[in-house]
Amino acid sequence: MTGPKPLVVVGDVLLDEDIEGVATRLAPDAPAPVVDVTGDRRHPGGAGLAAALAARGGRDVVLVTALGDDPASEAVRRELSGRVRLLELPLHGTLPVKTRVLAGGRPVVRIDRGGGTPGEPDDAVREALTAAHAVLVADYGRHTAGAVRPHLEEAARRTPLVWDPHPKGDPPVPGTRIATPNAAEAVALCAGAPGSSLGAFAERGAELAERWRAAGVAVTLGERGVLLTRPGGGTPMLIPAPFRAEGDPCGAGDCFAATTVAALADGLLPEEALQRAVAEAAAFVAAGGASNPDLWHTPAVPGPARAPAADAFELAEAIRARGGTVVATGGCFDLVHAGHVGLLESARRIGDCLIVCLNSDASVTRRKGPGRPLNPAADRARVLAALGSVDAVVVFEEDTPEAVLDRLRPDVWVKGGDYSVQALPEAEVLRGWGGQAVVLPYLDGRSTTLLTRRAARAAAVALKSADG
């Protein structure tokens, strides 16, 4: 192969078929809706969709998959022609076809038919994986990945490999950079682990990372975002969606995995790659999902800002009473900067309210030294409360917020990525009521200390200029 190294996608292709219509009546012989068909469309699904998404922007993508001589395989070849380069394994059987019948845009029934087993790969598959810049395995339980597993094990030793697993598929190869199960898959793969809290999914992710010997497991949690865990437990990182997407989620996992591997191929760190992938997946859903003919150009529109509440404790109690999720974060917030704003916006998307626990003036002085805070607590609280992401602010006098947290009892306690949750004294307090501490990505290079130093240097320059 010549030219830039390709991104290689390995996995099971499906043919997705959507039959659209309207349902205004029930059948006379059974309590089933009658769907008057208004249109239908077919497109590659599974690894085919993932490869097409990875190829956006002209990226060179090779798709390794099993195809046969049946009409569904021919339809996939036609649709992928000019988008990706196909390396085919023989398919013993017929290509799976997944048909959704939709009425008013909502699925009424899904019909699955077809299926086969992949044959042995040839030397071209081995050569493609040897030359790969990055590899994505899109596993849909049809064992294409198993057929080329030795080559994938070799590839994982030298290039970033992302594995989108399936409960009926093959386990990721050791050395996988990121595995991307969704919430349901994580539950199915960790039989017996109860609960749907962030803590439960953090345990599942860490268990899977250990079992698979993967560098990281990113569990996708729908509108809650993605939880990144690593072997041995430790601090999970929650990456919220940039906005609440309304639309067809079909194919969102493929978009997420394809964006992740493309970002790793571009040299991004795993955390950066996942942030990009979460945003792309949300935009994908908002644009109509896999059935949208123009997948890449619909802009994301964030949701409306929320008015802050007056009393933090009343708010927390009201949110809990209706089964919602209380999120809290804390700090001095002396000079609110872009890093703070990004953290607060991300934290608010995790749950149903965000409460900021703010260090008092005396507490800031004890923590930061003489001359701090620069702004009194009343001013800092007013600035925070004016942000659309903040629902309430509570000021505490102690050096650390354990006491106020014991009253608030949040479900999630958030700190920026420059902290280690294990080192925080409040982490133990949260465990008392089953709360979960998480780390969010933090905008590097922004801090109040850096701002004050910059201001001091500017003031010195200005004073010297005036004296001169």
C-alpha positions in Angstrom: 0.0 0.0 0.0 1.2 3.5 -0.8 0.2 6.9 0.6 -1.0 7.7 4.1 -1.8 4.8 6.3 -5.5 3.9 6.3 -7.9 3.5 9.2 -9.1 -0.1 9.2 -12.6 -1.1 10.3 -13.1 -4.8 11.1 -16.6 -6.2 11.8 -20.0 -7.4 10.9 -22.0 -5.5 8.2 -25.8 -5.6 8.3 -28.3 -4.2 5.8 -30.6 -1.7 7.6 -34.0 -1.2 6.1 -36.5 1.4 7.3 -40.1 1.2 6.2 -41.9 4.5 7.1 -45.6 5.2 7.3 -48.5 6.4 9.4 -50.7 4.4 11.7 -54.2 5.7 12.3 -56.2 2.5 12.9 -55.9 -1.0 14.2 -56.3 -4.2 12.1 -59.8 -5.7 12.2 -58.5 -9.2 13.0 -56.0 -8.3 15.7 -55.1 -5.5 18.1 -52.2 -4.4 15.9 -51.6 -1.1 14.2 -52.1 -0.8 10.4 -49.1 1.1 8.9 -49.8 2.8 5.6 -46.4 2.9 4.0 -45.1 6.3 2.7 -41.5 5.3 1.9 -38.6 3.1 2.6 -34.8 3.3 2.5 -31.9 0.9 2.8 -28.3 1.5 3.9 -25.4 -0.4 5.4 -25.5 -0.9 9.1 -23.2 -2.2 11.8 -19.6 -2.1 10.6 -20.7 -0.7 7.3 -22.2 2.4 8.9 -19.2 2.7 11.2 -16.8 2.6 8.3 -18.8 5.2 6.3 -18.8 7.5 9.3 -15.1 7.1 9.8 -14.5 8.0 6.2 -16.1 11.4 6.5 -13.9 14.3 5.3 -12.1 12.1 2.8 -10.3 9.8 5.3 -8.9 6.6 3.7 -10.8 3.7 5.3 -10.6 0.0 4.6 -13.5 -2.2 5.7 -12.8 -5.8 6.5 -16.1 -7.8 6.6 -17.8 -10.9 5.4 -20.1 -10.5 2.3 -21.8 -13.1 0.1 -23.6 -13.4 -3.2 -27.1 -12.5 -1.8 -29.0 -9.4 -2.7 -28.4 -7.8 0.7 -24.6 -8.1 0.2 -24.9 -6.6 -3.3 -26.9 -3.7 -1.9 -24.1 -3.0 0.7 -21.4 -3.1 -1.9 -23.3 -0.5 -4.0 -23.8 1.8 -1.1 -20.2 1.7 0.1 -18.7 2.0 -3.3 -16.6 5.2 -3.5 -16.8 5.7 0.3 -14.5 2.9 1.7 -12.3 0.2 0.3 -13.7 -3.3 0.8 -11.6 -6.3 1.8 -14.1 -9.2 1.9 -14.1 -12.5 3.7 -16.4 -15.1 2.2 -19.8 -15.3 3.9 -21.3 -18.8 4.3 -25.0 -17.9 4.3 -26.7 -14.6 3.7 -26.1 -11.1 5.0 -28.3 -10.2 8.0 -31.1 -7.7 7.2 -32.6 -5.6 10.0 -36.0 -4.1 9.0 -37.7 -1.5 11.1 -41.3 -0.5 10.6 -41.8 3.0 11.7 -45.1 4.9 12.2 -44.8 8.7 12.8 -41.0 8.3 13.1 -41.3 5.7 15.9 -40.5 2.0 15.6 -43.5 -0.3 15.7 -41.7 -3.6 15.1 -38.3 -4.9 14.0 -37.8 -7.9 11.8 -34.4 -9.6 11.6 -33.6 -12.2 8.9 -30.6 -13.8 7.3 -27.3 -14.7 8.8 -24.1 -16.6 8.1 -20.6 -17.3 9.2 -17.4 -15.7 7.9 -14.7 -17.7 6.2 -11.0 -17.4 6.6 -9.1 -14.1 5.8 -6.5 -13.9 3.1 -3.1 -12.2 3.1 -4.7 -8.9 2.0 -6.5 -8.6 5.4 -3.2 -9.3 7.3 -1.4 -6.7 5.2 -4.1 -4.1 5.7 -4.0 -4.5 9.5 -0.2 -4.4 9.4 -0.4 -1.1 7.6 -3.2 0.4 9.6 -2.9 3.8 11.2 -5.7 2.9 13.7 -8.2 0.0 13.9 -11.9 -0.1 14.9 -13.6 -3.4 15.6 -17.4 -3.1 15.1 -18.6 -6.4 16.6 -22.3 -7.3 16.0 -22.0 -10.8 17.3 -21.4 -12.4 13.9 -17.8 -13.3 14.6 -16.0 -11.5 11.8 -13.6 -10.2 14.4 -13.0 -13.8 15.6 -12.0 -14.9 12.1 -9.2 -12.3 12.0 -8.4 -12.3 15.8 -4.6 -13.2 15.5 -4.1 -10.2 13.1 -6.0 -8.0 15.5 -3.8 -9.1 18.4 -0.8 -8.1 16.4 -2.3 -4.8 15.4 -3.2 -3.9 19.0 0.5 -4.1 20.0 1.5 -1.3 17.6 -1.5 0.9 16.8 -4.5 2.4 18.6 -7.4 -0.1 18.5 -10.9 0.6 19.5 -13.3 -2.3 20.1 -17.1 -1.8 20.1 -18.2 -5.1 21.7 -21.3 -7.2 21.6 -22.5 -9.6 24.3 -22.7 -12.5 21.7 -19.5 -11.5 20.0 -15.8 -12.0 20.7 -14.0 -10.4 23.6 -11.6 -7.5 22.8 -8.0 -8.5 22.2 -5.5 -7.6 25.0 -4.0 -4.2 24.5 -7.3 -2.6 23.2 -6.9 1.1 23.7 -10.6 1.8 24.4 -13.6 -0.6 24.5 -17.0 1.0 24.0 -19.9 -1.0 25.4 -23.2 0.7 25.9 -25.1 0.5 29.2 -27.1 -2.5 28.2 -24.1 -4.4 26.9 -22.1 -3.6 30.1 -24.9 -5.0 32.2 -25.1 -8.2 30.0 -21.4 -8.7 30.1 -21.2 -8.3 33.9 -24.0 -10.7 35.0 -25.0 -10.2 38.6 -23.8 -6.6 39.0 -26.9 -4.7 40.2 -28.0 -1.1 39.8 -27.9 1.6 37.2 -26.0 4.3 39.1 -22.8 5.8 38.0 -21.0 3.8 40.7 -22.4 0.5 39.4 -21.3 1.3 35.8 -17.9 2.4 37.1 -17.5 -1.1 38.7 -18.6 -2.8 35.5 -16.2 -0.8 33.4 -13.3 -1.5 35.7 -14.2 -5.2 35.8 -14.4 -5.4 32.0 -11.1 -3.5 31.6 -9.4 -6.0 33.9 -11.0 -9.0 32.2 -10.2 -7.8 28.7 -6.8 -6.3 29.6 -7.9 -3.1 27.9 -6.3 0.2 28.6 -9.7 1.7 29.1 -13.4 1.0 28.9 -15.8 3.8 27.9 -19.4 2.9 28.9 -21.9 4.9 26.8 -24.9 6.0 29.0 -27.1 7.7 26.5 -28.0 11.3 27.5 -25.9 10.9 30.7 -22.7 10.8 28.5 -19.8 8.4 28.7 -18.0 6.9 31.7 -14.3 6.1 31.2 -12.9 3.5 33.5 -9.5 1.8 33.7 -8.2 -1.5 35.1 -8.0 -1.7 38.8 -10.8 0.8 39.4 -9.5 4.3 40.4 -11.1 7.5 39.4 -13.7 7.2 36.6 -14.1 10.1 34.2 -17.5 11.2 33.2 -17.8 13.0 29.9 -21.4 14.4 29.5 -23.1 15.1 26.2 -22.9 18.7 25.2 -26.7 18.9 24.9 -29.8 16.7 25.3 -30.3 15.3 21.8 -33.8 14.5 20.6 -33.9 12.1 17.6 -33.4 8.6 16.4 -30.6 7.0 18.4 -30.1 4.2 15.9 -26.4 4.1 14.9 -25.3 6.5 17.6 -22.9 3.8 19.0 -21.3 3.4 15.6 -20.8 7.1 15.3 -19.3 7.3 18.8 -16.9 4.4 18.1 -15.9 5.7 14.6 -15.2 9.2 15.9 -13.2 7.8 18.8 -10.9 5.8 16.6 -10.5 8.6 14.1 -9.6 11.0 16.9 -7.0 8.6 18.2 -5.6 8.3 14.7 -5.3 12.1 14.7 -3.1 11.9 17.8 -5.6 12.9 20.4 -5.4 11.5 23.9 -8.1 9.0 24.9 -9.9 11.6 27.0 -9.9 14.2 24.2 -11.0 11.5 21.7 -14.0 10.6 23.9 -15.0 14.3 24.3 -15.1 14.7 20.5 -16.9 11.4 20.1 -19.6 12.3 22.6 -20.3 15.6 20.8 -20.4 13.9 17.4 -22.8 11.2 18.6 -25.2 13.8 20.1 -25.2 15.8 16.8 -25.7 12.5 14.9 -28.8 11.7 17.0 -30.2 15.2 16.7 -29.7 15.1 12.9 -31.9 12.0 12.6 -29.5 9.1 13.3 -28.6 6.5 10.8 -31.6 7.2 8.6 -30.7 10.8 8.0 -29.5 11.2 4.4 -27.2 14.1 5.4 -25.5 12.8 8.5 -22.6 15.2 9.0 -23.9 18.8 8.5 -26.8 19.4 11.0 -25.5 21.7 13.7 -26.1 20.8 17.4 -28.4 23.2 19.3 -27.9 23.2 23.0 -30.8 23.2 25.4 -32.2 26.3 27.2 -30.5 27.7 30.2 -32.2 27.1 33.6 -33.0 29.7 36.2 -31.1 29.1 39.5 -33.1 28.2 42.7 -32.9 30.2 45.9 -32.2 27.5 48.5 -29.8 24.7 47.8 -31.1 22.3 50.4 -34.8 22.7 49.4 -33.8 22.2 45.8 -31.9 19.0 46.6 -34.8 17.7 48.5 -37.3 18.5 45.8 -35.1 16.8 43.1 -34.7 13.7 45.2 -38.4 13.5 45.9 -39.3 13.2 42.3 -36.5 10.6 41.7 -34.1 13.0 40.0 -30.3 13.2 40.2 -28.6 15.9 42.4 -25.2 17.0 41.2 -22.8 19.1 43.3 -19.4 20.6 42.8 -17.3 22.9 45.0 -14.4 25.3 45.1 -13.3 28.9 45.7 -14.3 30.3 42.2 -12.4 33.5 43.0 -12.1 34.6 39.4 -14.6 32.7 37.3 -12.8 31.8 34.0 -13.3 29.6 31.0 -12.2 26.4 32.8 -14.8 27.0 35.5 -17.5 27.6 33.0 -16.7 24.5 31.0 -16.7 22.4 34.2 -20.0 23.7 35.4 -21.7 23.3 32.0 -20.5 19.7 31.9 -21.5 19.0 35.5 -25.0 20.3 34.9 -25.7 17.9 32.1 -25.1 14.9 34.3 -28.3 15.3 36.4 -31.4 17.3 37.1 -29.7 20.2 39.1 -26.3 21.5 39.9 -25.4 22.9 43.3 -22.1 24.8 43.8 -20.6 24.5 47.3 -18.5 27.7 47.7 -15.7 28.3 50.1 -16.3 31.3 52.4 -13.9 34.2 52.6 -12.1 32.9 55.7 -11.9 29.4 54.2 -10.3 30.8 51.0 -7.8 32.7 53.0 -6.8 29.7 55.0 -6.4 27.6 51.8 -4.9 30.2 49.4 -3.0 32.6 51.8 -3.1 36.3 52.5 -4.6 38.5 49.7 -7.2 35.9 48.8 -10.0 35.9 48.0 -9.9 38.7 45.5 -13.7 38.8 45.5 -15.9 38.4 48.6 -18.2 35.4 48.9 -21.4 37.4 48.2 -20.0 38.6 44.8 -18.6 35.1 43.9 -22.0 33.5 44.7 -23.8 36.1 42.6 -21.6 35.5 39.6 -22.1 31.7 39.9 -25.8 32.0 40.3 -26.1 34.1 37.2 -24.7 31.2 35.1 -27.4 29.2 33.3 -25.7 25.9 34.3 -25.9 26.6 38.1 -29.2 26.0 39.9 -28.1 27.0 43.5 -25.1 28.1 45.5 -24.4 27.3 49.2 -21.4 28.9 51.1 -19.6 26.8 53.7 -17.1 28.0 56.3 -14.9 24.9 56.7 -11.8 24.1 54.7 -13.5 21.2 53.0 -17.1 20.7 52.2 -17.9 17.4 54.1 -20.4 19.0 56.4 -22.4 20.7 53.7 -22.3 17.6 51.6 -23.7 15.6 54.5 -26.7 17.9 54.5 -27.1 18.1 50.7 -26.4 14.3 50.1 -25.8 14.7 46.3 -25.9 11.7 44.0 -22.8 12.9 42.2 -19.9 15.0 43.4 -17.8 16.5 40.5 -14.3 17.8 40.4 -12.1 18.9 37.5 -9.6 16.7 35.8 -6.7 18.1 37.8 -7.9 16.4 41.0 -7.7 12.8 42.1 -10.9 11.7 43.8 -9.0 9.2 46.0 -7.2 12.2 47.6 -10.3 14.2 48.4 -11.6 13.9 52.0 -15.2 14.3 50.8 -15.1 11.1 48.7 -15.4 9.0 51.9 -18.4 11.1 53.0 -20.2 10.4 49.7 -19.8 6.7 50.1 -22.0 6.9 53.2 -25.1 7.4 51.2 -24.1 5.7 48.0 -23.0 8.9 46.2 -20.5 8.8 43.4 -17.4 11.0 43.0 -16.3 11.6 39.4 -13.7 13.6 37.5 -14.7 15.7 34.5 -12.3 16.9 31.8 -10.8 20.3 32.7 -9.7 23.1 30.3 -5.9 23.0 30.8 -4.0 26.2 31.5 -6.8 28.1 33.1 -6.7 29.0 36.8 -7.2 31.9 39.2 -3.5 31.8 40.2 -2.4 32.2 36.5 -4.8 35.0 36.0 -3.6 36.9 39.1 0.0 36.4 38.0 -0.8 37.7 34.5 -2.6 40.7 36.0 0.4 41.4 38.3 2.8 41.3 35.4 0.6 43.6 33.3 0.3 46.0 36.2 4.1 46.1 36.7 4.7 46.8 33.0 2.1 49.6 33.1 3.7 51.1 36.2 7.2 51.0 34.7 5.9 52.6 31.5 4.2 55.4 33.5 7.3 56.0 35.6 9.5 56.1 32.4 
